Amino acid sequence: MGIRLSDGDRICIIGGGPAGSFAALQLLAQIDQLGMRLEVMIFEPRDFSIPGSGGCNRCAGIISTRLIHNLESLEISLPDDVIQSEIRAYSIHLNQEIMKIDRPDPEYRIVSIYRGGGPRLHPFGPVTSFDGYLLSAACARGAERIKARVIAVTWDRKPIIHTAQNRFAADLVILATGVNSRSPLGDEFGYQPPRTEIMAQDEFPLPEGWPSDQVRSYFQKPPGLVFGALIPKGSYVNISLLGRGLAADAISDFIEAHELNEDLPVSSGSLCGCTPRIAVGLAKRYFGDRWVAVGDAAVTRLYKDGIGAAFSTAEKAVHTALTVGISEAAFRKGYRPLCKEIVKDNNYGRILFRLWDLTLRFRVLMSVWVGIIKSEEDLPRSQRIHSRILWGMFTGSEPYRQLFRKLFSKGSIIPLYRSVKKDRLK
């Protein structure tokens, strides 16, 4: 439709995190199948091997089953040193109650990774970066990395990339800057980033005796907390908090509120600490003639599996560019439907998280859920419907729409009704 790519054209990808690397890997794989020759350039100034914020994309770092399968479609298998921990269970802490949820299927593989070189203060040494590994894989397959920051993108019959030292004319620009960096696109592009919320994150040494294959989840405290997760990552444990109006010292408040001081002593000092933004909406005008935004810069899944959404948006944008065209009309036809579908699925996710919040607020509802989760422990994995719903919500391993349908299916409603009736007779 309209403008199309031709042999020898230059594609400039701004950002070398997962969305940018996925875009490059998809391009290189698909042009090889089509027999095309394109120049693929990735602009990324950071060294992802550096510990701390200088080399990190500030993310909780959980990779879902779906993403692992998608990586395999690109013939990418994560090396052992990139995988920090294999997650086999979630334990949900609710005041005095603990619900342990095992992965619903042994094939559901969830792993934790570091986006950069690990915590800023690294008593156990730096770690291997997931982002660095992907970027290296893209370069090994033919992408050229430009280790410079893009300071502006202007328009002169096509996009012009400006760094401090050079200018590059691009036939197509792929914006993969996420939401924690300023977009370099000029006003003429009309791009507006997605709405965001704030997270609080930090790292501590993994306490002795803590299971390295289990994520701990907490709720309600301190005030404004949506959820908090303690994620094992090799020798460390990552604390990730999502909330509204969290205080500057939210991590220490969280540790004290849940009486974790003995295992995670705030007085000894944290190893890193950051307050990244996460996208919770859809960008405005996220594509146009000869440019398209992917990953968080366009849209992502609500709260979970952002790296998986980076893969799917990059894949669809690249496929559209190569098979439909690179005009605004082409991206509207081939790329926009996927982004809208992610938004629709996120709406189901919002309902699920609101229902979960209501459950936390009412003792009767909470008692019912705890009882039904415990009753499922003796059932075959395939019949643990409510455990699977919570697993899917907290890992992002299934679409929210699918989980919503499970929640209101006959197999879910009947046990819930029986559990409510039993609770009333106590």
Summary of the structure (lengths in Angstrom):
residues: 426
radius of gyration: 22.3
end to end distance: 66.5
largest distance: 75.1
contacts: 1464
relative contact order: 0.15
helix: 38%
strand: 22%
